[in-house]
Amino acid sequence: MSVPHTPSPTGNPPAIGGPLENGVSKGNGTGREKQEQSIIKDIYSSETETHTPSKEEIETNEKNLQQSASYLGQLVFKLRYTHDKNALIVSVVRCRDLPAKDPNVGSSDPYVKLQLLPDKQHKVKTRVLRKTRNPVYDEDFTFYGIFFPQLTDITLHFVILSFDRYSRDDIIGEVFCPLDQVDLSQIETQQMALCREIHPRSLKIRSQGRGELLVSLCWQPAASRLTVVVLKARNLPKMDVTGLADPYVKIYLTFKGQRLAKKKTHVKKRTLSPVFNESFVFDVPQEASEGLIDIGLEFLLLDWDRVTKNEVIGRLDLGGSKCTGTALHHWNEVCNSPRRQIADWHKLRE
Ligand SMILES: [Ca+2]
């Protein structure tokens, strides 16, 4: 993970792209997925199936995490295809047992967004239902101009959200339904009901990995100043339906664990390999200026979103009590080599 230290904030060119090309699960017909397509499946019994070792690592991770993740309820929807209109009709029927996003009321104001992947031009949403954890929508969405053989390339992506009047909406969770795992001959003749468990968004981040961040630091004891250059990030998880993300970095200077100052980079839109090259200067308190005692830097890498709350992708601590491993090594070098700009890559953590 670490590269040779560079005297200037240019770093080494990062390898583009991560090991996971299939972050948005395009189904490959695994045993688990097959099982999930059963009509109105019983989610409790489906959790007992055995794990096939030939599965890709990402799926294994997702499965393990799913079992430990908190239960977010279920989504019920129906599918129908009409040949005379070349139309796919998706009915969002209802959600069951949603978590309460509004703790004061003990419920949520949920609505469901639906997109057809990979063509994200088809984008619809249900109305918002107020103060309920078991909303019934019964809303039909008709997607025209889809020829029957095209269906196997399409994945339905549902996002379940809770409306927030005062802030950006909360994401409750999401459901992916690749249509190549649905018995399509059935939906030609009749409406078919399906029920899927809602998965947390964090599952997606954790199963893909959080990526890495290249930062460069320079400690100037005479001026009592710490310069931080946020250079770039790589291998970030695919956060948006576009398969990309809109990353930015927040930095806090901490003293004895307390946040003293905050800075942030600009948002880099639609990229998994952002180049920031932004420099920040922090004034270090006089009492800590002997070798940066009790000083730390907290980095948060976030995904910006226009509608929903920005999500934290990963964190990094340099200095402070939580700093270990390569981060501690980097920090010690910075403390011991004043006036030198020292860069290093760091793996982001939860
Ligand atoms: Ca985003």
Residues whose N, C-alpha, C, O or C-beta is under 5 A from the ligand:
A	BS01	CA	D240 A245 D246 D303 W304 D305
